[in-house]
């Protein structure tokens, strides 16, 4: 059980205490309360030219909450009246009754500790002003959750590719896996060089296509850096609100070049999206698109037993299933080799680990797969807000699904 006067660490105050065990339903001071006020508080106040006291009243959780609020106010006033009678010039800048709102225990807990008044006595004038509060650290918030939308668009790519005629499939696959002017001639050259069932030399083949190491004939548009303005404008990011998502935004926000480095600054959450509980740069997730497409080409080559009706020596006019060079090109290994070359020799050299991981994940696991890696924007946290459904989702697969015909994310 609480004592009638419980000591409180005074901090910057000269003295502090909690007067407990007020009679239930009453505000009259106990004799022990008066003794402490007269012996400790009032002498300090009389000795100060500018004293002041903060007083806070409480009630237990027994009874009606509204009555308990009034009771806590009355207990505060009883303390104030007693002190003012002895030291008329004292001020009470903070005088407030909390009722039962801060009291612990269960409902109807009437412990004397909760039937109380706390007071803090400043006998040396007001305490020093607190140090200025530093501005809050910026909140790092990821962009919208696009998990559902990427699964849907990747599933759509699968359906539309599988419905295309054979020649279209070859055209699409060569665009993303054999980016040279004469893919048939190159395949024939390499095929003719194979003797005795020897496996094709991918490094030698790469040397021939390195000058053309482009893998930009494909994209899911809302994940494409050149169309990522939707992640830096309302309702995802409103500069007037500095949020609610994908914030902090670009470190070069005013730059209208969609490929400005500041738009993908790793010190921000600009151009980010959520996928399956991880925060990623949207362009990283886009490599999952490549994995889906490469898998389609690999499956197509593995099952193609086309019976030619001409004497053409074009290797693509023969069954792809039995051509080791084409099978090697329409493969995950070749795709990741191209990514590494593109990342090393392209316009913006950078690491290939994450692009390869996303490509491998969707190649092996399909539209719902994700890499076994933490997102590459881990400090960007999640919050409620718009998801990927706020924009239109479309894709590019040149030359039959061209970029200039794709719907923008609006």
N, C-alpha and C positions, 0 to 999 in steps of 0.2 A: 504493500500500500504506500502511496506517495506521502511524503512528509508535507506539513502545511506550507513550508517554504523550501522549494527545491532550488539549489544554486544553478546558475546558467553561466557558461563561459562568456564573459562580457565583450570580448573582441575590442573594438575601439571605444566602447562605453566605459564609464568609470565604475559602474556596478550594474548587475542584472540579476533577476530572480523570477521564479515562477511561484505565484501564490496559489496553492492547491486546496482542495477539500472544501470549497464553498458549499454551503448547505444546499441540498438539492432544491431547485426551484427558487433560490434566493440569491441576492447580490450583496448581502451584508458582509462586511469584512470580519474575519475571525480575530480574536485577540492576538493570536500569533502573527497574523498579517500586520496588524497595527504596530506590534512591537518591532517587527523588522523594518517597516517603513519609518517609524520614529527613530530607530537606533542606527539605521544604515543610510537610508535614502535622504531623509530630510536634512541631516547634517551636511551631506555632500552638496545639496542644492543651495543651502544657506551660505556656503562658503564660496559659491561661484557667482561672478557678476552676470553671467548669461547662460543660465542652466536650461536644459530641456529634457523631456522624457518621452519615449515612445511606449505606448500602452496597447496591448492586444488581448482581447477577451475570448474565452472559449466556454463551451458547454459540452456535456456528455451527449451520447447518442440516444439517451433515454428521453422519450416524449416527442412532442411535435417539433419539426425542424424550424418552423417560423417562430415558435415561442422560444426555442433555444437560441435563435439569432438575436432576438430582443434581449434575452437574459444575458448573453455575452456582452452586449452593448451596455447593459445596466451595471455589470460587474466592472467593466472598464471605467464607467462614470464614478463608481464608488471609490476607486483608487484615485482618480483625478480629483474628486472633491476633497478627499482626506489630505492629499498633498497640497492643493491650493489653499486650504485653510491654514496651513503652516507656512507656505512659501508662495504668496500671492503672485509673484512675478514670473513664475515658471511657465514655460510654454510646452504644449503637447502637439507637435506637428503631425504625429501619426497616432491616431486613436481609432481603433477599429475592432469590432467584434466579429469573429469568424463563425460564431454559432457552433454547430457540430460538424462543419464541413471538413475540418482537418483532424477531427478526433478519430482515434483508432478503435480497436475492439469491435465486437459484433453489435448488431442492433440491440438497443436497450442496455448496452454496457454503461454502467453508471459509476465507473471507477473515479475516485476523487482527483486523479491526475488530470482528467479531462475537464473537470469543473474548476476553471483556473483563470488567472490573469498573468500575463508575462509583461515585465517592464524593463526598459533599458534606460539607464540614467546617464546623461551626459553633463557632467559637472564642470567641464572645461570648454563649454561652447560646442558648436557643431563640429562633428568629426570632419577630417579633410575630405574633400571631394574625391570620389573614386577615380582611378586612372581611366582615361578615355577607353571605351571598349573598341578593340580593333575591329576593322570591318570583317564580316564573316568570310570564311574561305569560300571561293566559288563552288557551287554545287556542280558536280560532274554527272550529267544525266545523259543516258544513251538515247538514240533516236527510236523510232517506232518499231514495234514487233512485226516482222515480215515473214514469220515462220510459215503461216498458212499460204501466203501469196507466192512464196518461192516454190513451195511444193506444187501448187496449182499450175504455175507457169511452166515448171519443168515437166510436169505430167502432160501438159498440152504439147510441148515440144516433142515428147515421145510419140504421142498419138498422131500428130501431123507428119512427122518423118516417116513413120511406119506405113502411112497411107499413100506415100508418094511412089511414083514409078521408079524402076531401077536406075535409069539414067539420071534422074534428079538426085537420087541418093548418092550416086558417085560424084556428081557435081558438088553437092554440099560437103561431102566428106573431104574431097580434095581441097576445097577452099580453106578448111581449118587445119588440115593435116599435111597437105603437100602444096604449100603456097609458092608454086613456080609457074612459069608461063606454059610449059609443056609437061604436065605431070605424066602423061602416057609415055612420052619419049624417055623421061628419066627412069620410070619404072622398067621400061623395056631394056634400057641400058644396064641397069643394075641386075635385072633378071638374067640377061644374056651372059653376065659375068660370073654367074653362079655355076659351079661345077660339082658334080657328085653329091648333090643335095646339101651343099654348104649353106649355112645360115647367112642371111644378108648382114653386111657390116653396117650397123646403124650410124657409127661415127663417120664412116666414109660418106654415107648418104647425107648426114647432117652437114658435112663440109660443103656439099653441093647446094644445099638450100639455105645455108646460114645467111647469105646476103638477102634472102627473102623471109627471114625469121620473123614473120608477122603472124600474130594469131588474133587479129582484131576484126575478123570477118564475122564475129558473133557477139552477142550481148543480150542480157535481160535489161531493158531500158532503165527502169528505176534503180538498178544497181550500177549503171554505167556512170563513170565520173562526169562525162560530158553532159549528162542529164540529171545531175544530182541537186539542182537548185531547190527541188521540193523539200530537201532535208535542211535547207537554210532559210526557209520562208514559212509564214503561217500556213496551216495551224501547227506545224511541227516546231518551228522556231520563229518567235516574234521578237525582233530586236528591241521593241519597246518594253517587253516583259523579260527579256533575256531568257526566254524559255517558251514553252514548258519543257521541251525535249531537245536532244542534240545540242546541249549547251555545256560549256562554252562553245560558241560557234566558231567559224573560221577566224584565224588570226589575221587574215587579210580580207575581212568581210566585204569591203567595198569593191574589191576587184571583180570585175564582171567576167574575167576569163575563167571558164569552168574548170580549167586544168591548173589554176594557180596553186602553188604548193601549200599555201595557207589553208586551203579548203580541206586538206587531209593532214593538217598539223597534228602530230600525235600528242601534243600537249593540250589538245581540245577534244571535244566529242563531236566535232563537225563531220558530216557525211557518215554518220554511224547508224546501224540498225541492229535490232535484237533478233537472234535466231536461237531457238531452243535454250533460252536462259543464258546466252552469252552475248556480249557486245562486240560487234565487228565493224571495221570499215566496210562500207557497202561494196566497194570494188573487190575486196577479198572474197566476199560471198559469191560474187559474180563468177568466180572460177568454178563454182559448182555447176554452172551452166555448161562450161567446157567439158567437165566430166560426164554430164548427161549426154552431150552430143557425141563425144568420143566413144562412149559405150554403145550408142546406137550404131555407129559406124563399125565398131568391132563385131557386134552381133550380126550386122548385115553381111560383112565379109565372111564370117564363119559359116553362114547359112546359104551363101550365094552359090548355086549350082546351075547357073544360067547356061542354057544350051545355045551356042552361037549359031546363027544362020548365015554367016558370011565366012570368008577366008581371011578376015581382017587379022593383022598381027598386033593390033592394039590390045595390050594386056587387059584393058577394062572391057573388051568385047569377049573375054573368056571368063570362065567361072572363077570368081575371086577366091573361093574357098581353097583352091589348089595353087594359088600364087603366093609363095612365101614372102615375097617383097611387099605385096599389098597387105598381107596379113600382119606383117611387122609394122607397116606404116599405120594401119588402122588399129592401133593398140595403145594401151595406157602407157607402156614404156616409151613409145615414140612421142606421145603427147607430152609427157613430163620432160622428155629431152628437149622438145621444142620450147616449152615454157622456160627452162633453164637458159637456153640460148637467147630467147627473147628478152629475158630479164637481164642477161649479161651484156647483150649487144644492142638492145633497143634504145629508144630515145631517152628513157629514164631508168638507168641501171639500178637494180634493187634486188633484195633477196627473193628467192623462189620458194622458200620453205612453205609459207602459208598458201600461195597459189597451188603448189603441188598437192598440199594436204587436202584442200577443198576439191581439187580435180579427182584425186584418188578416192575421196570419201563418196562422192556421188557416182563415180564410175562403178565402184564396188557395191554401194548400198542403195542407189536410186535417189529419188527426190526427197525422201525423209532423212537421209543420212547427213551427218555433220562430222567434221574432223575430230579426232581425239585430242584436241588442243584447247587451251583457254582462248577466249576471244582476244583479238589484238588491240582492244581498247578496254582493258580490265578495270580501270578506275571509273569508267562511266557506268553509273548505277541505273537501276530501273525505276520507273514511276508510271503512274497511270497517265494515259494520254491516247492520242490517235494511233491507229495501227496502219499497216500497209494498205488497207482497203480504201484509204482516202484518195489514192491515185489509180490511174489506169496502168495495167501491166501488159507489156508486149515484149517481143524479142526480135532480134536480128539474127539471120543466118544467111549471109551473102552466098551467092547472088540472087537466090530465089526468094528470100525473105529480106529485102533490102532495107538499109537503114533509113533511107529517105521516105519510105512508106510506113515505117513503124509509128505507132501512136506514142506520143510523149506522155510522161507521168503527170497528168493534170486532173 
